[in-house]
């Protein structure tokens, strides 16, 4: 295996011969995982869907996503100038670790990769490291006693959590974690003070998400096209586009990319000044537990409400991706809008039941 990935072909212009060769190399597992990620990305951009690639190579879609994203993270780590030892290590293994660093900036990815290599971090711990670094990056200036080094970011998270526990076993575990990662002498001193200072600062619970489930068919509106006002010509009726309802929320798409979703006129929606709908999978919502239902949801955000308060969730920019966060204190990142309501779809046991004419009230 070569330590470095080859130059990327132009993904938009690869011909059938190049695609066949890429598929063959993937099928025979030639090269390293970084090369696999580059090849899969080329194939996908040239029109191959993940299922087709799976059938031709044996790479499952979830594995394709991991190596493609991981190879992109590797490229940014290499560009920033990580040490040769780190580059050599991650060329051979660790796609799952680098995948967890995808939401970090290029500089943060490089420093996180250096830390992961030095500390022999696995995938599960990489996820915690990425979260700690991302949360720490929201500070305009590092908290007192800590630096911008990723090790101090993890130490700060451990220090913060340890102060919230009175249970000595959990507190000791977090102190040990903080001492393991602390980079600066000042950060180590902050952690060591917890060995004698047993003050507990209770964790403030996050507010309840504003979830609402549609219960009846009458609550789910239907958007109908309008032909115009009489008098009308037959052509006026014919040119009205057919409305296609998509999904559990009856989203409507017309000519172009713009789409609409009908929602009941609840007071919370009527009061919104600049409401915008975001489609989301419930697994992306904050504070979800293993027992939380997994389903598609509609998130209504008010872009006019960008003033922080401690009882609401807000939309933020998380390294170029929309994210939803609750902030216990005034955040140092710009707020893009406030989450007004999260709507769950109506539970329908029989989709055709409500369409039968005899079900309409007489």
SVG drawing of the C-alpha trace seen along z (x, -y; Angstrom):
<svg xmlns="http://www.w3.org/2000/svg" viewBox="-75 -40 82 49">
<polyline fill="none" stroke="black" stroke-width="0.4" points="0.0,0.0 1.2,-3.5 1.3,-6.0 -0.2,-8.9 -3.4,-9.0 -3.1,-9.5 -4.1,-12.7 -7.9,-12.9 -9.3,-12.5 -11.8,-15.0 -15.0,-13.4 -17.3,-15.0 -15.4,-13.7 -14.3,-10.2 -15.2,-7.8 -16.5,-4.2 -12.9,-2.9 -11.8,-4.9 -15.0,-3.9 -14.4,-0.2 -10.9,-0.5 -12.0,-2.3 -14.6,0.4 -12.0,3.2 -9.6,1.6 -12.3,1.2 -13.5,4.8 -10.0,6.1 -9.3,3.7 -6.2,2.3 -4.5,-0.7 -5.4,-2.1 -8.7,-3.3 -7.9,-6.9 -7.6,-5.9 -10.9,-4.0 -12.7,-7.1 -11.4,-9.2 -12.4,-6.5 -15.9,-6.1 -16.4,-9.9 -15.4,-10.0 -17.9,-7.3 -20.7,-8.9 -20.1,-12.3 -20.1,-10.6 -23.6,-9.2 -23.0,-5.9 -25.4,-5.6 -24.2,-3.9 -26.3,-0.8 -24.8,-0.2 -21.3,-0.7 -22.1,1.8 -23.3,4.4 -20.1,4.0 -17.5,3.7 -18.9,5.0 -18.5,1.7 -21.8,1.1 -23.3,-2.4 -22.5,-3.2 -18.9,-2.2 -18.7,-4.2 -19.8,-7.3 -17.2,-6.7 -14.3,-6.4 -15.4,-9.2 -15.8,-11.7 -12.7,-10.3 -10.6,-10.8 -11.8,-14.4 -10.8,-14.9 -7.4,-13.2 -6.9,-15.6 -7.4,-18.6 -5.1,-17.2 -2.5,-16.6 -2.9,-20.1 -2.5,-21.8 0.7,-19.9 0.3,-17.2 3.4,-15.3 4.7,-12.5 4.0,-10.0 0.3,-11.1 -0.2,-11.0 1.4,-7.6 -0.6,-6.2 -4.0,-7.4 -3.2,-6.4 -3.3,-2.8 -6.1,-2.9 -8.5,-5.1 -11.1,-6.1 -13.7,-5.8 -11.7,-8.2 -11.2,-10.8 -14.9,-10.6 -15.8,-11.9 -13.7,-15.0 -15.8,-16.0 -17.5,-19.0 -14.3,-20.5 -12.4,-23.2 -9.3,-22.2 -7.0,-23.4 -9.0,-21.7 -9.0,-18.4 -5.2,-18.5 -4.7,-19.1 -7.4,-16.5 -5.6,-13.9 -2.3,-14.7 -4.0,-14.2 -5.8,-11.0 -2.5,-9.5 -0.6,-10.5 -3.3,-9.2 -4.3,-6.1 -7.9,-7.2 -10.6,-4.9 -13.8,-5.8 -16.0,-6.2 -13.5,-8.5 -13.0,-10.4 -16.6,-11.4 -16.3,-12.8 -13.1,-14.6 -14.8,-16.2 -17.7,-17.4 -15.4,-18.9 -13.3,-20.7 -16.3,-22.0 -18.0,-23.3 -14.7,-24.9 -14.3,-26.7 -17.4,-28.7 -15.6,-30.7 -14.2,-33.9 -11.5,-33.7 -10.5,-30.4 -11.9,-30.1 -9.4,-31.1 -6.7,-28.5 -7.1,-26.9 -5.5,-27.4 -6.8,-26.8 -4.9,-23.4 -7.3,-20.5 -6.0,-18.8 -7.1,-21.7 -10.4,-21.7 -11.0,-18.2 -9.6,-19.0 -12.0,-21.9 -15.0,-19.6 -13.9,-17.1 -13.3,-19.9 -16.8,-21.3 -18.5,-18.0 -16.6,-16.9 -17.8,-20.0 -21.4,-18.9 -21.0,-15.5 -21.1,-14.7 -20.6,-11.0 -16.9,-10.5 -16.4,-7.7 -17.8,-9.6 -16.0,-12.8 -12.7,-10.9 -13.1,-9.4 -13.6,-12.8 -10.6,-14.3 -8.5,-11.4 -9.7,-12.2 -8.9,-15.9 -5.4,-15.1 -4.8,-12.7 -5.5,-15.3 -4.5,-18.6 -1.8,-20.3 -0.9,-23.4 0.4,-23.6 -2.5,-26.0 -5.1,-23.6 -3.5,-20.8 -3.6,-23.0 -7.3,-23.7 -8.0,-20.0 -5.8,-19.2 -7.7,-21.8 -10.8,-19.5 -8.9,-16.9 -9.4,-19.2 -12.3,-21.4 -15.5,-19.3 -17.9,-22.1 -20.7,-20.9 -22.2,-23.1 -25.5,-21.4 -26.0,-21.0 -28.9,-23.0 -31.3,-20.8 -31.9,-21.7 -35.4,-22.9 -38.0,-20.6 -38.0,-20.6 -41.2,-22.2 -42.5,-19.0 -46.1,-18.7 -47.6,-15.7 -50.4,-16.1 -53.3,-14.0 -56.2,-14.3 -56.5,-14.4 -58.3,-17.7 -55.2,-19.3 -53.1,-18.5 -54.1,-21.1 -54.0,-20.6 -52.6,-23.1 -54.7,-23.4 -53.8,-25.2 -55.9,-28.1 -56.9,-28.5 -58.0,-32.1 -61.3,-34.1 -64.1,-33.7 -64.5,-34.3 -61.8,-31.7 -60.8,-30.0 -60.3,-26.2 -56.6,-26.9 -56.5,-28.6 -57.6,-25.4 -55.3,-23.2 -52.1,-25.2 -52.6,-24.8 -49.8,-22.4 -50.6,-19.2 -49.8,-19.4 -47.7,-16.5 -47.9,-15.9 -44.7,-14.4 -44.2,-12.6 -46.1,-12.5 -46.4,-16.3 -47.8,-16.7 -45.0,-19.0 -45.8,-20.5 -43.2,-21.1 -44.0,-23.2 -41.9,-24.4 -38.3,-25.1 -36.7,-24.1 -39.0,-25.9 -41.4,-23.8 -44.1,-24.5 -45.6,-22.5 -49.1,-23.1 -49.2,-23.5 -52.2,-24.4 -52.7,-28.0 -51.5,-27.5 -50.8,-30.6 -47.1,-29.9 -46.8,-29.7 -49.0,-32.8 -46.9,-34.8 -43.6,-34.0 -42.4,-37.0 -40.2,-35.2 -40.9,-31.5 -38.9,-29.0 -39.4,-25.2 -36.4,-22.8 -36.9,-19.1 -35.0,-16.9 -34.7,-13.4 -35.5,-13.2 -32.1,-11.6 -30.5,-15.0 -32.4,-16.7 -30.5,-17.6 -31.1,-15.7 -32.5,-12.6 -32.5,-9.3 -32.4,-5.7 -36.2,-5.6 -36.9,-8.6 -39.0,-7.8 -37.1,-7.7 -39.1,-9.6 -39.1,-12.5 -40.0,-15.9 -40.7,-19.4 -38.8,-22.2 -40.3,-25.7 -37.7,-28.4 -38.2,-32.1 -35.3,-33.9 -36.4,-37.2 -35.8,-35.9 -32.0,-36.0 -31.9,-37.4 -30.6,-34.7 -32.7,-33.4 -32.0,-30.4 -35.4,-28.7 -35.2,-28.2 -33.3,-26.3 -31.6,-28.1 -30.3,-27.5 -26.5,-27.9 -23.9,-27.4 -21.9,-24.3 -18.9,-24.4 -21.0,-25.1 -23.9,-22.9 -27.2,-23.9 -27.4,-22.7 -29.8,-23.1 -28.4,-24.0 -29.5,-25.2 -27.1,-27.5 -27.1,-27.8 -25.3,-31.2 -25.0,-33.9 -23.2,-32.2 -20.4,-33.8 -21.6,-32.4 -24.2,-34.2 -27.7,-32.9 -29.5,-32.3 -33.0,-31.9 -35.1,-30.5 -36.8,-27.0 -40.5,-27.8 -42.1,-24.3 -41.1,-20.8 -43.9,-18.9 -44.2,-15.1 -46.2,-13.4 -49.7,-12.0 -49.6,-8.3 -51.6,-6.6 -52.6,-3.0 -54.2,-2.8 -53.3,-5.3 -56.4,-4.5 -58.8,-4.7 -59.3,-8.4 -59.7,-8.4 -62.9,-6.3 -66.0,-8.5 -68.1,-6.6 -65.7,-7.8 -66.7,-11.4 -69.1,-12.6 -72.7,-12.8"/>
</svg>
